[in-house]
Amino acid sequence: QVQLQACGGGLVQAGGSLNLSCAASGITFGAYRMAWYRQAPGKQRELVAAISSGSNTNYADSVEGRVTVSRDNAKNTVDLQMNSLKPEDTAVYYCQTYDYTRPWIEYWGQGTQVTVSS
């Protein structure tokens, strides 16, 4: 019953911006850490940004200063605002959370494609 639905990906020129959004259902959203991961072809999946239930955030070094993760607990959504995009940001972006009572259980969104052209 837990579902994560991501949207907002697309094609953008280098230097442009995108906002990704993830809507969650089936969990007490405000109690969960939410995260964005990405995976480029031939590369390992990496954490892009995360936001705790208390809205503490952390970012990958590669995106620090260019992205902002935020959450709206009333709407059960987590957003990733991406600015000054680079071709290296091209990847499939996934929304993720885990069950803190059973932390080996993870939930993933379907992924949304971000493509940044030169």
Secondary structure, DSSP 8 states (H G I E B T S, - for coil): --EEEEE--EEEETT--EEEEEEEESS-GGGS-EEEEEE-TTS--EEEEEE-TT--EEE-TTTTTTEEEEEETTTTEEEEEE-S--GGG-EEEEEEEEETTEEEEEEE---EEEEEE-
